[in-house]
Amino acid sequence: MQLQPHDLADVARRAFRAAVPITIDPDIIVSFEAPDDEPVVLADAVSLREAIVNIIDNALRHGVVSRLEVRVRSDGTRAHLEVEDDGPGIPPGEWERVTQRFETSKSHDGSAGLGFAIASEVAAAHGGALTFRETSKDGGKGTQGFTVTLTLPIATEKTG
């Protein structure tokens, strides 16, 4: 794997276009947000794109009820790609397990248990991490959801 400076938002946009089918249910609200000062990360663009596709695909197959949001943001030292949906999510007790190969929180067919494992391995190979979070809108009284975050270190000028 060869790491080079890449704009995380650009890689995420390409993954978003590849993962979201043109035939998606028109009642599902889909959005992509990125900052104007898009964070640059040292990455293997192909591996990173596939990890992001896996995260988005998982949300579309197993999570989305009516909303999918893909966001890129930065906190100054780390870049974050967040994929949030309004589905039930994964129970917190299963978060570590679903990042293992061939493990899934779904008991039905159509889930090989590789998507989050691959995304987690790609994140680790890039010095980052894959994390999960239950989401609540309206102070916990309204819409529930689930967020998967891929976090990577921002490339410094010396390395990028």
C-alpha positions as CSV (number, residue, x, y, z in Angstrom):
1,M,0.0,0.0,0.0
2,Q,1.5,3.3,-1.1
3,L,0.4,6.4,1.0
4,Q,0.1,9.7,-0.8
5,P,-1.6,13.0,0.1
6,H,-5.3,12.9,-0.9
7,D,-8.2,15.2,-0.2
8,L,-10.5,13.1,2.0
9,A,-13.6,14.9,0.7
10,D,-12.7,14.0,-2.9
11,V,-12.2,10.4,-2.1
12,A,-15.4,10.3,-0.1
13,R,-17.3,12.0,-3.0
14,R,-16.1,9.3,-5.4
15,A,-17.1,6.6,-2.9
16,F,-20.5,8.2,-2.4
17,R,-21.2,8.3,-6.1
18,A,-20.2,4.6,-6.4
19,A,-22.1,3.4,-3.4
20,V,-25.4,5.3,-3.8
21,P,-27.4,3.6,-6.6
22,I,-29.2,5.8,-9.1
23,T,-32.3,3.8,-8.4
24,I,-32.4,4.6,-4.7
25,D,-35.9,5.0,-3.3
26,P,-36.9,8.6,-4.0
27,D,-38.4,8.9,-0.4
28,I,-34.9,8.5,1.1
29,I,-33.1,11.8,1.7
30,V,-29.5,11.5,0.8
31,S,-26.9,14.2,1.5
32,F,-23.2,14.8,1.2
33,E,-21.4,17.6,3.2
34,A,-17.8,18.6,3.1
35,P,-16.0,21.7,4.4
36,D,-14.5,24.3,2.1
37,D,-11.1,23.6,3.5
38,E,-11.2,19.9,2.7
39,P,-8.7,17.9,4.9
40,V,-5.8,16.1,3.2
41,V,-4.8,12.7,4.5
42,L,-2.0,10.3,3.7
43,A,-3.8,7.5,2.1
44,D,-3.9,4.7,-0.5
45,A,-6.9,6.2,-2.4
46,V,-8.2,2.9,-3.7
47,S,-8.2,1.2,-0.3
48,L,-9.7,4.3,1.4
49,R,-12.4,4.6,-1.3
50,E,-13.4,0.9,-0.9
51,A,-13.6,1.3,2.9
52,I,-15.9,4.3,2.5
53,V,-18.0,2.4,-0.1
54,N,-18.4,-0.5,2.4
55,I,-19.6,1.9,5.2
56,I,-22.1,3.6,2.9
57,D,-23.3,0.3,1.4
58,N,-23.8,-1.1,4.9
59,A,-26.0,1.9,5.9
60,L,-28.0,1.5,2.7
61,R,-28.5,-2.2,3.1
62,H,-29.1,-2.5,6.8
63,G,-29.8,1.0,8.3
64,V,-31.5,3.6,6.3
65,V,-35.2,4.1,6.8
66,S,-35.5,7.6,5.3
67,R,-32.2,9.4,5.7
68,L,-28.5,9.0,4.8
69,E,-26.0,11.7,5.6
70,V,-22.3,11.5,4.6
71,R,-20.1,14.2,6.1
72,V,-16.4,15.0,6.0
73,R,-15.1,17.3,8.7
74,S,-11.8,18.1,10.5
75,D,-10.9,19.0,14.0
76,G,-7.4,20.4,13.0
77,T,-5.4,17.2,13.6
78,R,-7.8,14.5,12.4
79,A,-10.1,14.1,9.5
80,H,-13.5,12.5,10.1
81,L,-15.8,10.8,7.6
82,E,-19.2,10.2,9.1
83,V,-22.0,8.1,7.7
84,E,-25.2,8.6,9.6
85,D,-28.6,7.0,8.9
86,D,-31.9,6.9,10.8
87,G,-32.0,3.2,11.2
88,P,-31.8,1.2,14.4
89,G,-28.0,0.8,14.3
90,I,-25.9,-1.9,16.0
91,P,-26.3,-2.6,19.7
92,P,-23.3,-1.2,21.6
93,G,-22.3,-4.6,22.9
94,E,-21.7,-5.8,19.3
95,W,-19.6,-2.8,18.1
96,E,-16.2,-4.5,18.6
97,R,-17.4,-7.8,17.2
98,V,-18.7,-6.4,13.9
99,T,-15.2,-5.1,13.0
100,Q,-14.0,-8.8,13.0
101,R,-14.1,-10.6,9.6
102,F,-17.2,-12.7,9.0
103,E,-19.0,-11.3,12.0
104,T,-22.3,-9.5,11.6
105,S,-25.1,-8.2,13.7
106,K,-27.6,-9.4,11.1
107,S,-29.1,-12.8,11.3
108,H,-30.5,-12.7,7.8
109,D,-28.9,-13.5,4.4
110,G,-27.1,-10.7,2.5
111,S,-24.5,-9.8,5.1
112,A,-21.1,-11.5,4.8
113,G,-19.6,-9.7,7.8
114,L,-16.8,-8.1,5.8
115,G,-17.7,-4.5,5.3
116,F,-16.9,-3.1,8.7
117,A,-13.9,-5.5,9.1
118,I,-12.3,-4.2,5.9
119,A,-13.1,-0.6,6.7
120,S,-11.6,-1.0,10.2
121,E,-8.5,-2.7,8.8
122,V,-8.0,0.1,6.2
123,A,-8.5,2.8,8.9
124,A,-5.8,1.1,11.1
125,A,-3.4,0.8,8.2
126,H,-3.7,4.5,7.7
127,G,-3.2,5.3,11.4
128,G,-6.9,5.8,12.1
129,A,-9.9,4.1,13.6
130,L,-13.5,3.1,12.8
131,T,-16.0,4.0,15.5
132,F,-19.7,3.8,16.1
133,R,-22.2,6.1,17.8
134,E,-25.9,6.1,18.5
135,T,-27.4,9.3,17.3
136,S,-30.3,11.3,18.7
137,K,-31.8,14.4,17.2
138,D,-34.0,16.8,19.0
139,G,-32.4,16.2,22.4
140,G,-33.3,12.5,22.5
141,K,-37.0,13.1,21.9
142,G,-37.0,12.9,18.1
143,T,-35.3,11.0,15.4
144,Q,-32.9,8.2,16.3
145,G,-30.1,7.1,14.2
146,F,-26.6,5.5,14.0
147,T,-23.3,7.0,12.9
148,V,-20.2,5.2,11.7
149,T,-17.0,7.4,11.8
150,L,-13.8,6.7,9.9
151,T,-11.1,8.9,11.5
152,L,-7.7,9.5,10.0
153,P,-4.7,11.8,10.9
154,I,-4.4,14.9,8.7
155,A,-1.3,15.0,6.6
156,T,1.3,17.5,7.8
157,E,3.2,19.8,5.4
158,K,6.3,17.7,6.1
159,T,4.6,14.5,4.9
160,G,2.3,15.9,2.3
